[in-house]
Amino acid sequence: MKKYLLFDHDGVLVDTEFWYFKAGERALADIGLTLNKDQYLRDMNQGLGTWVQARSAGVDEQTISKQREIRNEYYQEYLRTEAIEIEGVVETLAELSQYARMAIVTTAKRADFELIHEQRQIRQFMDFVLVREDYNFAKPHPEPYLTGLKRLGATKEQTLIVEDSARGLNSAVAAGIDCAIVHNDFTKAHDFTQAGYRIKALKELKDIVLSAL
């Protein structure tokens, strides 16, 4: 039985990844550039992001720094105004909490995470949350999940990571921890061949947790 669950956040517990992309797209459009979604997804898999394409287009670092701040403002605007709930998440977490201890390991910045959860009921089920400021190396590096594992006091064999992206899966694999991939339209084309489990919705986790003896 899996006694510990480490959840990714964006795309797993809240539907935010599309809006993060849209914020970057909008920030680049402000300076006359088009953000290529396919390239963006490839860059994100490597722990990179929006600004790779800007640099390739010759945009200087001062402008990038300014547009990054603008992107962050756009993203927070979307977080306040767009519907980012994923149906059934709270109910599923409530049920899973009867069988396992849980935590969130996310690349989200603390300010964004706090904004998202001002009026949501997800954190009540978590032992703790690790945000981007809580570790040195982002996914696909194994550090985020190894940090979460240590803080839970768990073994790798007792733990299941829940992810929606190849970047997160690669972090889990590098950490040597089983990973379940939950379907997300934004990342559905990623390579998930190394995942131990593939599920369409979070509610399917209960069967995995209870059957993984």
GUDO-369571 format. One record per atom (N, C-alpha, C, CB): atom name; x, y, z. Coordinates in steps of 0.02 Angstrom, whole numbers, plus 50000, padded with zeros to 5 digits. Glycine has a CB too. Layout:
// residues N
   site    east   north      up
     CA       X       Y       Z
...
//
This chain:
// residues 213
   site    east   north      up
      N   50042   49940   50000
     CA   50000   50000   50000
      C   50044   50062   50000
     CB   49952   50001   50061
      N   50024   50111   49960
     CA   50060   50175   49959
      C   50034   50218   50017
     CB   50051   50211   49890
      N   50078   50233   50064
     CA   50057   50270   50123
      C   50069   50346   50117
     CB   50095   50244   50183
      N   50105   50365   50064
     CA   50122   50436   50055
      C   50110   50457   49983
     CB   50195   50449   50076
      N   50081   50515   49974
     CA   50068   50541   49907
      C   50099   50611   49902
     CB   49992   50544   49892
      N   50139   50620   49850
     CA   50168   50685   49835
      C   50136   50711   49771
     CB   50247   50681   49828
      N   50098   50764   49776
     CA   50062   50791   49719
      C   50099   50849   49687
     CB   49993   50813   49741
      N   50104   50846   49621
     CA   50116   50906   49583
      C   50054   50950   49593
     CB   50132   50892   49506
      N   50058   51011   49572
     CA   50003   51058   49586
      C   49968   51080   49522
     CB   50029   51120   49623
      N   50003   51118   49480
     CA   49973   51146   49419
      C   49959   51091   49369
     CB   50019   51200   49389
      N   49896   51086   49350
     CA   49876   51034   49303
      C   49852   50970   49336
     CB   49932   51019   49257
      N   49867   50963   49401
     CA   49846   50904   49439
      C   49791   50922   49488
     CB   49906   50874   49477
      N   49802   50974   49527
     CA   49753   50995   49578
      C   49714   51057   49557
     CB   49788   51008   49644
      N   49743   51098   49514
     CA   49709   51156   49485
      C   49729   51162   49412
     CB   49728   51222   49524
      N   49683   51188   49372
     CA   49693   51190   49300
      C   49723   51258   49279
     CB   49625   51178   49263
      N   49788   51265   49290
     CA   49821   51330   49280
      C   49872   51332   49224
     CB   49854   51350   49343
      N   49894   51275   49200
     CA   49951   51275   49153
      C   49937   51314   49089
     CB   49971   51204   49136
      N   49876   51308   49064
     CA   49858   51345   49004
      C   49863   51420   49017
     CB   49786   51327   48982
      N   49842   51443   49076
     CA   49842   51514   49090
      C   49912   51541   49101
     CB   49799   51528   49151
      N   49957   51499   49125
     CA   50027   51520   49131
      C   50056   51531   49061
     CB   50069   51466   49170
      N   50040   51485   49016
     CA   50061   51493   48947
      C   50031   51556   48917
     CB   50040   51432   48905
      N   49967   51568   48927
     CA   49934   51627   48899
      C   49965   51692   48926
     CB   49858   51625   48914
      N   49984   51692   48989
     CA   50015   51752   49017
      C   50082   51765   48983
     CB   50025   51743   49093
      N   50121   51713   48971
     CA   50184   51721   48936
      C   50174   51743   48864
     CB   50224   51658   48938
      N   50124   51713   48832
     CA   50108   51731   48763
      C   50090   51805   48758
     CB   50049   51688   48737
      N   50051   51828   48806
     CA   50029   51898   48807
      C   50088   51945   48820
     CB   49975   51908   48860
      N   50133   51925   48864
     CA   50191   51967   48880
      C   50238   51973   48820
     CB   50229   51938   48939
      N   50246   51919   48782
     CA   50288   51922   48722
      C   50253   51961   48666
     CB   50305   51852   48698
      N   50188   51954   48661
     CA   50151   51992   48610
      C   50159   52067   48621
     CB   50076   51973   48612
      N   50167   52087   48684
     CA   50176   52158   48700
      C   50239   52187   48667
     CB   50181   52167   48776
      N   50288   52144   48653
     CA   50349   52168   48621
      C   50356   52141   48550
     CB   50411   52148   48663
      N   50299   52120   48522
     CA   50297   52101   48452
      C   50319   52031   48436
     CB   50338   52147   48414
      N   50320   51986   48485
     CA   50341   51917   48473
      C   50283   51869   48483
     CB   50400   51899   48520
      N   50286   51813   48448
     CA   50236   51760   48454
      C   50266   51701   48491
     CB   50209   51739   48385
      N   50234   51679   48544
     CA   50258   51621   48582
      C   50232   51557   48549
     CB   50236   51625   48657
      N   50279   51517   48523
     CA   50260   51454   48491
      C   50244   51402   48544
     CB   50317   51429   48445
      N   50183   51377   48545
     CA   50161   51333   48598
      C   50200   51267   48599
     CB   50087   51318   48591
      N   50212   51237   48541
     CA   50248   51174   48538
      C   50318   51182   48565
     CB   50250   51147   48467
      N   50352   51235   48545
     CA   50419   51248   48571
      C   50418   51262   48646
     CB   50451   51307   48533
      N   50368   51299   48667
     CA   50360   51314   48738
      C   50354   51249   48779
     CB   50297   51358   48749
      N   50314   51202   48756
     CA   50305   51139   48791
      C   50371   51099   48793
     CB   50250   51098   48759
      N   50408   51100   48737
     CA   50472   51065   48736
      C   50521   51098   48785
     CB   50503   51066   48665
      N   50522   51163   48786
     CA   50566   51199   48833
      C   50547   51186   48905
     CB   50564   51275   48818
      N   50482   51186   48919
     CA   50459   51174   48987
      C   50479   51104   49012
     CB   50382   51182   48991
      N   50480   51056   48967
     CA   50501   50988   48985
      C   50572   50986   49011
     CB   50494   50941   48926
      N   50612   51034   48990
     CA   50682   51037   49010
      C   50693   51085   49069
     CB   50725   51058   48952
      N   50638   51109   49098
     CA   50644   51155   49153
      C   50656   51227   49131
     CB   50699   51134   49198
      N   50644   51239   49066
     CA   50651   51306   49039
      C   50582   51337   49030
     CB   50690   51304   48970
      N   50576   51391   48992
     CA   50510   51420   48986
      C   50504   51473   48933
     CB   50489   51449   49050
      N   50463   51522   48945
     CA   50443   51573   48897
      C   50502   51610   48866
     CB   50399   51622   48931
      N   50554   51622   48905
     CA   50605   51671   48885
      C   50658   51642   48839
     CB   50638   51699   48945
      N   50659   51576   48829
     CA   50704   51545   48781
      C   50691   51573   48712
     CB   50697   51468   48781
      N   50627   51577   48694
     CA   50610   51602   48627
      C   50625   51677   48621
     CB   50536   51590   48612
      N   50617   51714   48675
     CA   50633   51785   48673
      C   50708   51795   48662
     CB   50611   51819   48739
      N   50748   51757   48697
     CA   50821   51763   48688
      C   50842   51743   48618
     CB   50858   51719   48740
      N   50810   51691   48592
     CA   50826   51669   48524
      C   50810   51723   48472
     CB   50788   51605   48507
      N   50761   51765   48489
     CA   50742   51820   48445
      C   50784   51882   48455
     CB   50668   51837   48455
      N   50832   51877   48502
     CA   50878   51933   48512
      C   50856   51984   48564
     CB   50888   51967   48448
      N   50806   51967   48603
     CA   50782   52014   48654
      C   50833   52018   48711
     CB   50712   51992   48682
      N   50849   52079   48733
     CA   50899   52088   48784
      C   50872   52071   48853
     CB   50925   52161   48783
      N   50918   52059   48900
     CA   50898   52035   48967
      C   50858   52087   49006
     CB   50960   52016   49006
      N   50871   52150   48996
     CA   50834   52202   49031
      C   50760   52200   49011
     CB   50863   52271   49017
      N   50749   52192   48946
     CA   50680   52188   48921
      C   50647   52124   48946
     CB   50679   52191   48844
      N   50684   52069   48945
     CA   50657   52006   48969
      C   50637   52012   49043
     CB   50708   51949   48960
      N   50679   52043   49082
     CA   50664   52052   49153
      C   50599   52092   49163
     CB   50722   52087   49189
      N   50592   52145   49123
     CA   50532   52186   49127
      C   50470   52146   49107
     CB   50539   52249   49082
      N   50476   52109   49051
     CA   50419   52070   49027
      C   50402   52012   49073
     CB   50432   52045   48957
      N   50452   51985   49107
     CA   50438   51932   49155
      C   50393   51958   49211
     CB   50504   51904   49185
      N   50407   52017   49235
     CA   50364   52047   49287
      C   50293   52059   49260
     CB   50394   52113   49312
      N   50289   52081   49198
     CA   50224   52092   49167
      C   50187   52025   49159
     CB   50231   52127   49099
      N   50224   51973   49138
     CA   50194   51906   49132
      C   50166   51884   49199
     CB   50246   51854   49108
      N   50204   51895   49253
     CA   50180   51875   49319
      C   50116   51911   49338
     CB   50235   51889   49371
      N   50111   51974   49319
     CA   50050   52012   49332
      C   49991   51985   49292
     CB   50060   52087   49317
      N   50004   51969   49228
     CA   49951   51940   49187
      C   49927   51873   49216
     CB   49976   51930   49114
      N   49975   51833   49238
     CA   49958   51767   49265
      C   49915   51774   49328
     CB   50022   51727   49282
      N   49934   51819   49372
     CA   49893   51829   49432
      C   49824   51856   49415
     CB   49929   51876   49481
      N   49820   51895   49363
     CA   49755   51919   49339
      C   49711   51859   49319
     CB   49762   51968   49279
      N   49740   51812   49282
     CA   49703   51753   49261
      C   49683   51710   49322
     CB   49745   51711   49212
      N   49729   51705   49370
     CA   49714   51665   49429
      C   49654   51693   49467
     CB   49774   51661   49475
      N   49647   51758   49465
     CA   49591   51790   49500
      C   49525   51785   49462
     CB   49608   51864   49513
      N   49529   51779   49396
     CA   49469   51788   49355
      C   49446   51725   49317
     CB   49479   51842   49307
      N   49491   51678   49307
     CA   49473   51619   49266
      C   49453   51560   49311
     CB   49531   51599   49221
      N   49413   51516   49283
     CA   49392   51455   49319
      C   49448   51403   49314
     CB   49325   51426   49289
      N   49480   51390   49370
     CA   49537   51344   49369
      C   49525   51281   49411
     CB   49600   51380   49393
      N   49465   51273   49436
     CA   49450   51213   49475
      C   49451   51150   49430
     CB   49382   51219   49510
      N   49470   51095   49458
     CA   49465   51030   49425
      C   49412   50990   49464
     CB   49534   50992   49423
      N   49361   50968   49429
     CA   49305   50935   49460
      C   49326   50874   49501
     CB   49254   50915   49408
      N   49301   50869   49561
     CA   49312   50810   49602
      C   49375   50809   49643
     CB   49311   50751   49560
      N   49418   50860   49637
     CA   49483   50859   49672
      C   49474   50858   49748
     CB   49525   50918   49652
      N   49434   50904   49774
     CA   49426   50909   49847
      C   49396   50845   49876
     CB   49382   50969   49865
      N   49346   50819   49842
     CA   49314   50757   49866
      C   49363   50699   49865
     CB   49253   50741   49822
      N   49403   50695   49813
     CA   49453   50641   49807
      C   49506   50647   49861
     CB   49486   50642   49739
      N   49530   50708   49874
     CA   49581   50717   49926
      C   49553   50699   49995
     CB   49605   50790   49926
      N   49491   50717   50007
     CA   49459   50700   50070
      C   49459   50625   50081
     CB   49388   50728   50074
      N   49444   50587   50028
     CA   49442   50515   50034
      C   49512   50486   50041
     CB   49408   50485   49972
      N   49559   50510   50001
     CA   49627   50485   50004
      C   49660   50498   50071
     CB   49669   50516   49949
      N   49640   50552   50104
     CA   49670   50569   50168
      C   49656   50517   50222
     CB   49645   50637   50192
      N   49608   50473   50209
     CA   49593   50419   50256
      C   49645   50363   50253
     CB   49524   50391   50243
      N   49683   50362   50196
     CA   49729   50306   50185
      C   49802   50327   50181
     CB   49711   50272   50121
      N   49815   50390   50167
     CA   49884   50411   50154
      C   49897   50482   50180
     CB   49899   50407   50079
      N   49959   50495   50197
     CA   49981   50564   50210
      C   50000   50595   50144
     CB   50041   50566   50262
      N   49986   50660   50137
     CA   49993   50692   50072
      C   50029   50759   50078
     CB   49925   50702   50039
      N   50063   50778   50024
     CA   50095   50843   50021
      C   50097   50866   49948
     CB   50167   50841   50051
      N   50109   50930   49938
     CA   50114   50959   49872
      C   50187   50979   49859
     CB   50067   51021   49863
      N   50212   50962   49800
     CA   50279   50982   49779
      C   50271   51016   49712
     CB   50329   50920   49774
      N   50277   51082   49711
     CA   50260   51120   49652
      C   50316   51168   49631
     CB   50197   51160   49664
      N   50318   51184   49567
     CA   50363   51235   49542
      C   50330   51304   49543
     CB   50386   51218   49470
      N   50269   51307   49567
     CA   50234   51371   49573
      C   50271   51416   49623
     CB   50161   51361   49594
      N   50272   51480   49610
     CA   50300   51528   49657
      C   50252   51535   49716
     CB   50313   51597   49623
      N   50280   51553   49774
     CA   50240   51558   49834
      C   50182   51607   49826
     CB   50284   51579   49893
      N   50195   51665   49795
     CA   50143   51716   49788
      C   50085   51690   49746
     CB   50172   51779   49755
      N   50101   51653   49692
     CA   50048   51625   49650
      C   50009   51571   49687
     CB   50078   51597   49585
      N   50046   51528   49722
     CA   50013   51474   49759
      C   49965   51502   49812
     CB   50066   51429   49793
      N   49988   51553   49848
     CA   49946   51582   49900
      C   49883   51614   49870
     CB   49985   51635   49940
      N   49891   51646   49812
     CA   49834   51676   49779
      C   49784   51623   49758
     CB   49857   51717   49718
      N   49808   51569   49729
     CA   49765   51515   49707
      C   49724   51487   49764
     CB   49806   51459   49674
      N   49754   51481   49823
     CA   49722   51445   49878
      C   49691   51490   49931
     CB   49772   51400   49910
      N   49682   51553   49915
     CA   49650   51598   49962
      C   49580   51574   49982
     CB   49644   51668   49933
      N   49544   51546   49934
     CA   49475   51526   49947
      C   49461   51454   49923
     CB   49427   51573   49914
      N   49513   51413   49924
     CA   49504   51343   49904
      C   49517   51297   49963
     CB   49550   51325   49845
      N   49494   51235   49957
     CA   49494   51189   50013
      C   49546   51133   50007
     CB   49426   51159   50021
      N   49597   51143   49967
     CA   49645   51090   49953
      C   49697   51082   50007
     CB   49679   51103   49886
      N   49723   51137   50033
     CA   49780   51133   50080
      C   49764   51096   50145
     CB   49804   51203   50096
      N   49700   51094   50163
     CA   49682   51063   50227
      C   49701   50989   50229
     CB   49607   51071   50239
      N   49709   50958   50171
     CA   49724   50887   50169
      C   49799   50873   50166
     CB   49690   50856   50110
      N   49840   50925   50162
     CA   49912   50917   50151
      C   49952   50926   50215
     CB   49935   50966   50098
      N   50002   50883   50224
     CA   50048   50892   50280
      C   50089   50956   50272
     CB   50095   50831   50286
      N   50108   50970   50210
     CA   50148   51030   50196
      C   50147   51043   50121
     CB   50221   51021   50221
      N   50173   51100   50102
     CA   50179   51119   50032
      C   50251   51143   50020
     CB   50128   51175   50012
      N   50282   51119   49967
     CA   50346   51145   49944
      C   50335   51184   49880
     CB   50398   51087   49934
      N   50352   51248   49881
     CA   50347   51291   49822
      C   50417   51302   49794
     CB   50312   51358   49839
      N   50420   51340   49738
     CA   50485   51348   49703
      C   50539   51377   49748
     CB   50476   51392   49643
      N   50521   51418   49795
     CA   50571   51449   49838
      C   50600   51401   49891
     CB   50542   51509   49872
      N   50572   51341   49896
     CA   50591   51295   49948
      C   50646   51245   49928
     CB   50531   51257   49971
      N   50671   51249   49868
     CA   50725   51205   49846
      C   50767   51240   49793
     CB   50696   51137   49818
      N   50825   51213   49779
     CA   50873   51246   49733
      C   50860   51231   49660
     CB   50943   51225   49751
      N   50847   51168   49644
     CA   50842   51146   49575
      C   50770   51125   49559
     CB   50890   51089   49561
      N   50742   51153   49506
     CA   50674   51138   49487
      C   50669   51071   49449
     CB   50645   51194   49444
      N   50610   51045   49445
     CA   50597   50987   49402
      C   50620   51004   49331
     CB   50521   50966   49402
      N   50651   50958   49294
     CA   50654   50885   49303
      C   50709   50859   49350
     CB   50664   50853   49238
      N   50744   50903   49386
     CA   50792   50881   49436
      C   50755   50844   49491
     CB   50832   50943   49465
      N   50786   50793   49521
     CA   50751   50755   49573
      C   50745   50791   49641
     CB   50787   50690   49584
      N   50781   50847   49650
     CA   50782   50878   49716
      C   50713   50893   49745
     CB   50820   50941   49713
      N   50666   50922   49706
     CA   50601   50938   49737
      C   50567   50877   49770
     CB   50555   50967   49685
      N   50566   50821   49734
     CA   50532   50763   49762
      C   50573   50728   49816
     CB   50516   50713   49707
      N   50638   50729   49811
     CA   50680   50701   49865
      C   50672   50743   49928
     CB   50753   50698   49843
      N   50664   50809   49920
     CA   50653   50852   49978
      C   50586   50835   50011
     CB   50655   50926   49957
      N   50535   50825   49969
     CA   50469   50807   49995
      C   50471   50740   50030
     CB   50419   50805   49939
      N   50506   50692   50001
     CA   50511   50625   50031
      C   50543   50629   50100
     CB   50552   50579   49985
      N   50598   50667   50105
     CA   50633   50674   50169
      C   50588   50707   50221
     CB   50697   50715   50159
      N   50552   50758   50200
     CA   50510   50793   50249
      C   50453   50750   50273
     CB   50483   50858   50217
      N   50427   50706   50230
     CA   50375   50660   50252
      C   50402   50605   50297
     CB   50341   50629   50191
      N   50468   50593   50292
     CA   50496   50537   50329
      C   50477   50471   50298
     CB   50475   50539   50401
      N   50468   50471   50232
     CA   50442   50413   50196
      C   50498   50377   50159
     CB   50387   50433   50147
      N   50485   50314   50142
     CA   50530   50278   50097
      C   50504   50285   50025
     CB   50536   50203   50117
      N   50548   50274   49978
     CA   50527   50278   49908
      C   50475   50226   49891
     CB   50588   50270   49862
      N   50481   50167   49921
     CA   50435   50113   49906
      C   50364   50127   49931
     CB   50460   50048   49937
      N   50359   50167   49984
     CA   50293   50183   50013
      C   50259   50242   49979
     CB   50301   50197   50086
      N   50294   50274   49932
     CA   50272   50339   49907
      C   50251   50335   49834
     CB   50327   50390   49916
      N   50200   50375   49816
     CA   50178   50383   49747
      C   50177   50457   49731
     CB   50109   50350   49735
      N   50206   50476   49675
     CA   50203   50544   49649
      C   50147   50549   49598
     CB   50272   50565   49618
      N   50111   50604   49599
     CA   50056   50615   49552
      C   50074   50676   49510
     CB   49987   50625   49590
      N   50079   50666   49445
     CA   50103   50717   49399
      C   50059   50720   49336
     CB   50175   50704   49379
      N   50071   50773   49296
     CA   50035   50779   49232
      C   50081   50797   49175
     CB   49980   50830   49238
      N   50147   50804   49188
     CA   50193   50826   49135
      C   50254   50782   49131
     CB   50214   50899   49148
      N   50286   50782   49074
     CA   50347   50744   49065
      C   50403   50771   49110
     CB   50370   50746   48992
      N   50404   50836   49120
     CA   50454   50866   49164
      C   50446   50838   49235
     CB   50447   50943   49164
      N   50385   50836   49260
     CA   50373   50809   49326
      C   50387   50734   49330
     CB   50303   50822   49347
      N   50367   50698   49278
     CA   50382   50626   49275
      C   50457   50613   49277
     CB   50351   50594   49212
      N   50494   50652   49239
     CA   50567   50644   49238
      C   50597   50658   49307
     CB   50599   50689   49185
      N   50569   50705   49343
     CA   50591   50719   49411
      C   50579   50659   49457
     CB   50556   50781   49439
      N   50519   50630   49449
     CA   50502   50571   49489
      C   50547   50512   49474
     CB   50428   50552   49477
      N   50559   50501   49409
     CA   50602   50445   49388
      C   50673   50455   49415
     CB   50603   50439   49311
      N   50698   50517   49410
     CA   50765   50532   49434
      C   50770   50522   49510
     CB   50785   50604   49416
      N   50714   50533   49544
     CA   50712   50524   49617
      C   50702   50451   49636
     CB   50656   50567   49648
      N   50684   50409   49588
     CA   50674   50338   49601
      C   50609   50323   49635
     CB   50729   50312   49641
      N   50557   50364   49621
     CA   50492   50356   49654
      C   50438   50342   49602
     CB   50474   50419   49695
      N   50393   50294   49616
     CA   50338   50278   49570
      C   50297   50341   49555
     CB   50293   50224   49600
      N   50272   50344   49493
     CA   50234   50403   49472
      C   50171   50383   49435
     CB   50278   50449   49428
      N   50117   50416   49452
     CA   50054   50410   49416
      C   50042   50474   49378
     CB   49994   50394   49465
      N   50027   50468   49314
     CA   50012   50526   49272
      C   49937   50533   49265
     CB   50046   50519   49202
      N   49911   50591   49282
     CA   49840   50605   49273
      C   49831   50647   49209
     CB   49811   50643   49335
      N   49780   50631   49172
     CA   49769   50664   49107
      C   49759   50739   49114
     CB   49709   50633   49073
      N   49791   50775   49070
     CA   49784   50848   49064
      C   49787   50865   48990
     CB   49839   50886   49105
      N   49737   50898   48964
     CA   49735   50915   48893
      C   49797   50953   48870
     CB   49673   50955   48877
      N   49823   50995   48914
     CA   49879   51038   48894
      C   49943   50998   48885
     CB   49890   51093   48946
      N   49951   50942   48921
     CA   50013   50903   48917
      C   50002   50833   48888
     CB   50044   50898   48986
      N   49946   50821   48857
     CA   49929   50753   48837
      C   49976   50723   48784
     CB   49859   50751   48810
      N   50013   50766   48748
     CA   50058   50742   48697
      C   50128   50725   48724
     CB   50064   50793   48641
      N   50139   50734   48789
     CA   50204   50720   48818
      C   50218   50644   48818
     CB   50208   50747   48890
      N   50282   50628   48824
     CA   50303   50558   48828
      C   50298   50533   48900
     CB   50376   50549   48801
      N   50251   50488   48912
     CA   50239   50463   48979
      C   50255   50388   48985
     CB   50167   50475   49000
      N   50298   50364   48942
     CA   50312   50292   48940
      C   50344   50266   49005
     CB   50357   50275   48882
      N   50376   50310   49043
     CA   50409   50288   49105
      C   50363   50290   49166
     CB   50470   50332   49118
      N   50301   50312   49155
     CA   50254   50316   49211
      C   50231   50246   49232
     CB   50193   50359   49193
      N   50224   50236   49297
     CA   50199   50172   49323
      C   50125   50164   49313
     CB   50216   50165   49395
      N   50089   50222   49311
     CA   50017   50222   49305
      C   49995   50280   49261
     CB   49983   50225   49375
      N   49940   50269   49225
     CA   49908   50322   49186
      C   49835   50323   49205
     CB   49918   50311   49108
      N   49810   50381   49227
     CA   49740   50386   49247
      C   49707   50445   49213
     CB   49735   50393   49324
      N   49641   50440   49205
     CA   49603   50493   49172
      C   49581   50547   49222
     CB   49543   50464   49137
      N   49573   50528   49285
     CA   49549   50575   49336
      C   49578   50556   49403
     CB   49472   50576   49339
      N   49583   50604   49446
     CA   49616   50595   49511
      C   49581   50542   49554
     CB   49618   50661   49549
      N   49515   50534   49544
     CA   49477   50487   49585
      C   49502   50415   49576
     CB   49404   50490   49568
      N   49537   50401   49522
     CA   49564   50334   49510
      C   49623   50318   49555
     CB   49585   50327   49437
      N   49649   50367   49590
     CA   49707   50356   49633
      C   49692   50308   49690
     CB   49732   50422   49661
      N   49631   50309   49714
     CA   49614   50267   49772
      C   49630   50193   49757
     CB   49540   50274   49790
      N   49612   50170   49698
     CA   49625   50100   49681
      C   49700   50086   49680
     CB   49594   50081   49613
      N   49739   50134   49655
     CA   49812   50124   49653
      C   49840   50123   49723
     CB   49845   50180   49612
      N   49819   50169   49765
     CA   49844   50173   49834
      C   49829   50109   49872
     CB   49813   50232   49870
      N   49769   50083   49864
     CA   49749   50025   49903
      C   49773   49959   49873
     CB   49674   50023   49908
      N   49787   49958   49809
     CA   49808   49894   49777
      C   49883   49887   49774
     CB   49779   49889   49708
      N   49920   49941   49785
     CA   49992   49938   49780
      C   50022   49908   49844
     CB   50022   50009   49766
      N   50013   49842   49852
     CA   50035   49808   49913
      C   50105   49780   49903
     CB   49986   49752   49932
//
